[in-house]
Amino acid sequence: MYVCTPTQTRCKPIILIMRKLLFTLLASVPAMAFSQGFQVNLHGQKQIGMGHTGTGLLQDGASVLFNPGAVAMLPENYVQAGVSPLLFKSAFSPTGSNTQYDVANKIATPFTAYGVWGPKGSNFKFGLGVYTPFGGLTDWGNTWTGKYTLTSLDLKAIFFQPTISYKLTDRVSIGGGFVYNHASVVLKRAIPLASSTGADGEAELNGKGHGFGWNAGVFVKASEKFTVGVNYRSQVTTKVKNGDAIFKVPASVQANFPQPNTFTASLPLPSTTSIGIGYYPHKDWTIAVDASFVNWAVYKSLDFDYANNTATLQDTHSPRNYKNGSVYRVGAEYKASTKWALRAGGGYASTPVQDGYVTPEAPDANRLIFTGGLGYKATKNLNIDASFMYEDVLSRTQTNIETNLAGTFKTNVFIPGISLSYHW
Amino acid sequence: MKNLKTYSYILFAGMVGLASCKPNLVSKSAVSAGSLDLTRYIAVGNSLTAGYADGGLYREGQLNSYPAIIAKQMQSVGGGAFNQPLFTEAQANGSGYLRLTGFNQTTGAPITAPVTTGLAVTGQTTVPTGPLTSTTVTTYTKYTGDINNFGVPGIKLVHATIASYGNLNGFYERLLPGAILSHNTAYLDFVTAKPFTFFTNWLGNNDALNFATTGGVDALTDKATFTAAYTNVIAKLTATGAKGAVATIPDVTTIPFLNTVTPAAILAAAKAANSQVQAIYVSGLVSGTNYQPRVATNQDLIVLTFPTSLIGSTTAGAGTYPYGLHPLNPIENKYVLDAAEVSLAKDYVVSYNASIKAAAAAKGLAVFDANTFLTNLKAKGLVINGVSLNANFISGGIFSLDGVHLTQRGYAIVANEFISAINAQYNSSIPTADVSSFPSVKFP
């Protein structure tokens, strides 16, 4: 439109610098929120059945996670594995609208595997835990109103934890483990650059990372009727390096999003401090309470660093400003017979996400937790445990300060689970 | 192990069952028309109301006009059918429009091309406008069905009561029965011929906009004339008890049509071509109709369609001297809304809007203050659902390729602003539309 013909010698093209005008504005570069919703507390079927208590108990090999300090006190050796298929049913309704958007039915599969072994008569026990304490699987699809903030997220973090535990006295044991985290993330978001057919562009961040941490605890048999445990699971800062940053946009604007491109991001998976008490009023009854404090306040901002920047594709710095979160849990187990155990429990978790910071990755709010479980002793050495957890993530209405996405989120989480444990 | 198998079946069946346990956030009682009767909603206005975009009126734009979006939202609270004078699928490109074909590799300037196939154009008619004057009117395939969206591109407020206007505007002509040159139904009479219960009225833009886009060549509608005409239109629209909403006139000097090609950019390019160039000259308004050449400043707005290739030409304009670079051959008035004209346009729009608000207040109508909305958009931008929008050309997301009219996303935002104004005025709760589902400028 504004270009001169070569024959007009006095006239050179008028430079409108359209490329600079273009898209210095997109708030559309993916950024990710980690929230309580990403902390997955499904670490053992017996414990889940009892409201996910266990810091102050001696249940089984899951003590490797719940409290490495308790491992040395375990009466047997264990090999066990469990899975807790998780259905995250989240919905969003924009303010002033009569439309509800639901996430697609996708089932995440948090799992656990523990092994505990110690020489007979020794004060030492060794353990290995493989578990998934952080993750998220959210698929809002590419037609929902918040598609420019997120279309889908698949986050997995697998922790490997070799552990050693030592019984100091008949009443007190300690233990600790080293944590290696292997994480993967696939995050997708629509880009508001329409093709000739009106279809949106798409950004996909696909990366793997790793991090290190530790897990330590103390376990005390205070009396015949009481046991107490204290556990600290450290922050595991996980760095995703050189993940693929894939931008699909119309050809005429692709230069704004250079390809191939990579990104680097750091995800601070926060530390958790727990204290738990076990109470045994009767030989068939176990009552447990746990309190956990999650140091989410470390999560001040989320930064993405792209290898190739343009005026459009800038590194991003998204404030998160989380506050610390806490979880209170209570549970009970009743041994109905020599073969069967019945379990129930519940809890309450406060959200670390302040108003204005809630995002669709895992729309967080205070939540109520209800659990039940069933234990079956199939043989002398084999236990089968089933659990069910329902999380009522309370409805929350707010406007995100970064995206202006305004409306009400409500989430229900349903988590059945089953495990097998072999012990000798 | 048999147990395990049984458990896994139970587990699977359970998950399937749970999948249906989704949260329920929407209740039917949450939306309502309040006391409004939305049985027959009509939309009165100009090109913005018709769904005009990218320099033309075409079917896709019509389908996504803001009245169509409003009507669809109204239908969830008892709104009636909404008919638009759509171009047929075979003639979907209507008047033709601009398409973005790419960007200049060196300058980054957008390249557009007109769509010339699938048009609804039927011909050109010479229409006398006075004893010695005439104008050429492009005509289009007639639309004969029921109409709720009466948006007519090009119409000014002051045209609404001119009986012969159907002969002067092809977009109005196509809605009228009978042949061009025989029309004698004034627009205001035409739109009110059939009973209606609710209306939106966004007339008046062209009374100031045409002045701005022609660099001050087209006359501004006299302030008092505007007031009288607006009051008359509102009186007629409310005469049978219909409720409605009106919109104010945006500051026409904020649109990308007048803010994309700047004197500074022209000067920089001219200097790059010839280092001796000192200044760009424009024909500036002194007073009344007295224009004098002077050096351009950043207060002078150049139209988007200015052919920059004219700069330096010794045959363009007055000739002899390099065009735009010499006081004896300044950039012509039609390409420049100069600083004095900008002030004039702003002043008139302020007056028009006072008239609009007064007329609306007198009848208790809802008001979408488009002027404030666009001024804020220009100054601060707007973030909706994670998308940053502003008043910039192409990149802003709101304005279409003509720099004047809106993208589908822009029209969806306008529809929601109207709905919000209606809900506030009438205690209704008509649900808003999903802005994210409407595209902005389409890129190749």
Contacts between the chains, C-beta under 8 A, distances in Angstrom:
chain1	res1	chain2	res2	distance
A	1	B	109	6.6
A	1	B	110	6.8
A	1	B	111	6.4
A	1	B	112	6.0
A	1	B	305	7.9
A	2	B	104	8.0
A	2	B	107	7.4
A	2	B	109	4.9
A	2	B	261	7.2
A	2	B	307	7.8
A	2	B	308	4.8
A	2	B	309	7.8
A	3	B	104	5.8
A	3	B	107	6.9
A	3	B	109	6.6
A	3	B	111	7.9
A	3	B	309	7.5
A	4	B	308	7.2
A	4	B	309	4.5
A	5	B	309	6.8
A	8	B	309	6.0
A	8	B	312	7.5
A	8	B	313	7.1
A	10	B	273	6.2
A	10	B	274	6.5
A	10	B	311	7.7
A	10	B	312	3.4
A	10	B	313	7.2
A	10	B	322	6.5
A	11	B	273	6.2
A	11	B	308	7.7
A	11	B	309	5.6
A	11	B	311	5.8
A	11	B	312	5.2
A	11	B	313	7.3
A	12	B	269	5.9
A	12	B	270	7.9
A	12	B	272	5.6
A	12	B	273	3.8
A	13	B	104	7.2
A	13	B	106	6.8
A	13	B	107	4.9
A	13	B	109	7.4
A	13	B	269	6.7
A	13	B	308	7.8
A	14	B	107	7.4
A	14	B	109	7.6
A	14	B	261	7.3
A	14	B	265	6.1
A	14	B	266	5.8
A	14	B	269	4.1
A	14	B	308	4.0
A	14	B	311	7.4
A	15	B	107	4.9
A	15	B	108	7.6
A	15	B	109	7.5
A	15	B	265	6.7
A	15	B	268	7.0
A	15	B	269	5.5
A	15	B	272	7.8
A	16	B	107	6.4
A	16	B	108	6.9
A	16	B	109	4.7
A	16	B	260	6.8
A	16	B	261	6.8
A	16	B	265	6.0
A	17	B	107	7.6
A	17	B	108	6.0
A	17	B	265	7.5
A	18	B	103	6.2
A	18	B	104	7.9
A	18	B	107	7.2
A	18	B	108	4.0
A	18	B	109	5.1
A	18	B	110	5.7
A	18	B	394	7.2
A	19	B	103	7.0
A	19	B	108	3.5
A	20	B	108	7.3
A	21	B	108	8.0
A	21	B	260	8.0
A	21	B	392	5.8
A	21	B	393	6.9
A	21	B	394	7.2
A	21	B	395	5.2
A	22	B	108	7.6
A	22	B	394	6.8
A	22	B	395	4.5
A	23	B	395	5.4
A	24	B	395	7.4
A	25	B	381	7.0
A	25	B	388	4.0
A	25	B	389	7.6
A	25	B	390	6.2
A	25	B	392	7.7
A	25	B	395	6.3
A	25	B	396	7.5
A	25	B	397	7.8
A	26	B	387	7.8
A	26	B	388	6.2
A	27	B	383	6.2
A	27	B	386	5.6
A	27	B	387	6.8
A	27	B	388	4.8
A	28	B	386	6.5
A	28	B	387	6.9
A	85	B	11	6.9
A	85	B	15	6.0
A	87	B	15	6.1
A	87	B	18	5.3
A	87	B	19	6.4
A	89	B	18	7.8
A	89	B	19	7.7
A	89	B	21	6.4
A	89	B	22	4.8
A	89	B	23	6.4
A	90	B	23	7.4
A	91	B	22	6.0
A	91	B	23	4.2
A	91	B	24	7.6
A	91	B	25	5.4
A	92	B	25	7.5
A	93	B	25	4.0
A	93	B	26	5.5
A	94	B	432	7.3
A	94	B	434	7.3
A	96	B	416	8.0
A	96	B	419	8.0
A	96	B	420	7.4
A	96	B	423	7.9
A	96	B	429	7.8
A	96	B	431	6.5
A	96	B	432	4.5
A	97	B	431	4.8
A	97	B	432	5.3
A	97	B	434	7.1
A	98	B	26	5.5
A	98	B	30	6.2
A	98	B	31	4.6
A	98	B	76	5.9
A	98	B	431	4.1
A	99	B	26	7.0
A	99	B	431	7.1
A	99	B	434	6.6
A	100	B	24	7.4
A	100	B	25	5.0
A	100	B	26	4.6
A	102	B	22	5.3
A	102	B	23	7.9
A	105	B	19	4.5
A	107	B	15	6.3
A	143	B	437	7.0
A	144	B	436	7.6
A	145	B	385	5.6
A	145	B	434	4.8
A	145	B	435	7.6
A	145	B	436	4.7
A	145	B	437	7.4
A	146	B	385	5.7
A	146	B	386	6.6
A	146	B	436	7.2
A	147	B	385	8.0
A	147	B	436	5.9
A	148	B	385	5.8
A	148	B	386	3.8
A	148	B	387	5.0
A	148	B	436	6.4
A	149	B	385	6.8
A	149	B	386	3.9
A	192	B	387	4.6
A	192	B	397	6.6
A	192	B	440	6.4
A	193	B	440	8.0
A	193	B	443	5.9
A	194	B	439	3.8
A	194	B	440	6.0
A	194	B	441	7.0
A	194	B	442	4.8
A	194	B	443	6.6
A	195	B	442	6.6
A	195	B	443	6.5
A	195	B	444	8.0
A	196	B	442	5.2
A	196	B	443	7.2
A	196	B	444	5.7
A	197	B	442	7.7
A	198	B	439	4.4
A	198	B	442	6.2
A	200	B	439	7.8
A	249	B	443	7.6
A	250	B	442	7.9
A	250	B	443	3.6
A	250	B	444	6.1
A	251	B	443	8.0
A	251	B	444	6.6
A	252	B	100	7.4
A	252	B	102	4.9
A	252	B	103	5.8
A	252	B	443	5.0
A	252	B	444	4.9
A	253	B	103	7.9
A	253	B	443	5.4
A	376	B	3	7.6
A	378	B	3	6.8
A	384	B	3	6.1
A	384	B	4	7.3
A	384	B	7	7.4
A	386	B	7	6.5
A	395	B	23	7.6
A	395	B	25	7.3
A	402	B	383	7.9
A	402	B	386	7.8
A	403	B	383	6.5
A	403	B	385	6.5
A	403	B	386	3.8
A	404	B	383	4.5
A	404	B	384	5.9
A	404	B	385	6.8
A	404	B	386	7.5
A	405	B	385	5.3
A	405	B	386	6.1
A	408	B	25	5.6
A	410	B	23	3.9
A	410	B	25	5.6
A	411	B	23	6.7
A	412	B	21	6.2
A	412	B	22	7.2
A	412	B	23	5.7
A	414	B	15	7.8
A	414	B	18	4.3
A	414	B	21	6.7
A	416	B	11	5.3
A	416	B	14	5.5
A	416	B	15	6.9
A	418	B	4	7.7
A	418	B	7	5.4
A	418	B	8	7.6
A	418	B	11	6.5
A	420	B	4	7.2
